[in-house]
Amino acid sequence: MNIWIIFIGFMILSWIVSMVLKSKFKKYSKILLDNGMSGRDVAERMLRYHGITNVRVESVQGQLTDHYNPLNRTINLSPDVYNGRNISAAAVAAHECGHAVQHAEAYAWLGFRSKLVPVVSFSSKWVQWILLAGVLLVQTFPAILLAGIVLFALTTFFSFITLPVEINASQRALAWLSNAGITSYQNHDKAKDALKWAAYTYVVAALGSLATLLYYIMIFTGASRD
C-alpha cells in the first residue's frame, strides 16, 4: 500500500510541476525583451558568440517541444519560442543552445548520455512488456522479471545522467544571457525562474523512475523469498 501512495504522490507532484511550469512560461512570455530579439535571434547570436557555425536553428511544431539534436546538429524551437520576443522564448532558446555548446566543447556528461541513447532506446521499447510478463510469471520464471529490472534500471540511470546535462545547459544559458545583455537586472531573475521549473520536471521524472524501479525490485525479492 505504501508504494502506491508514493506512486500517487509522484503523479500529483509531476502534475503540479508541469502546471507551474506552463504557468511560469505563460507569465514570462508577456514580458518582452528590451532589444526585441526573437528566440531564433537569441539562439543564432549565442551560437555565433561561441564560434559554432555548423548548427542550424529550426522551428518544430508543438508546445514545449524544444530540443537540441546532436545527430543532425539542429536546435529545434517550438513556434512560440522561435518567434517569441520575450523572456520565456529567450530562456528556452539559450538553454537549447547550451546543449549545442556542450556538444562543441565535448562536455563529458553529454557525451556519456549520448552513448547511452541507443541502449536506452532499445530498453524503452521493450521494458514494459518484459516487466509485465515478469510480474505475471514471477513465481515460475523470475529471470524474466530480473531482465526487465535490469532494462528499467538503465532507463532510470539515464534519467539521472540527464540531470547534470540539463542543469549545466541552463547555467550556460543564464550566464550568457546576462553577459550578452539579452536580459537585464529587472528581468534576469524571471529567466532563471523559468529554467529552474523546467529543471524540476527532470528531477521529478528521475525520482519517479527510481521509485518504480524499487517497486519492481521489491516484487522480485519478495518472490525470491517465497
Secondary structure as UniProt FT lines:
FT   HELIX           2..28
FT   TURN            29..30
FT   TURN            34..35
FT   HELIX           39..49
FT   TURN            50..51
FT   STRAND          56..59
FT   STRAND          67..69
FT   TURN            70..73
FT   STRAND          74..77
FT   HELIX           79..83
FT   HELIX           87..104
FT   TURN            105..106
FT   HELIX           108..136
FT   TURN            137..140
FT   HELIX           142..179
FT   TURN            180..181
FT   TURN            185..187
FT   HELIX           188..225
//
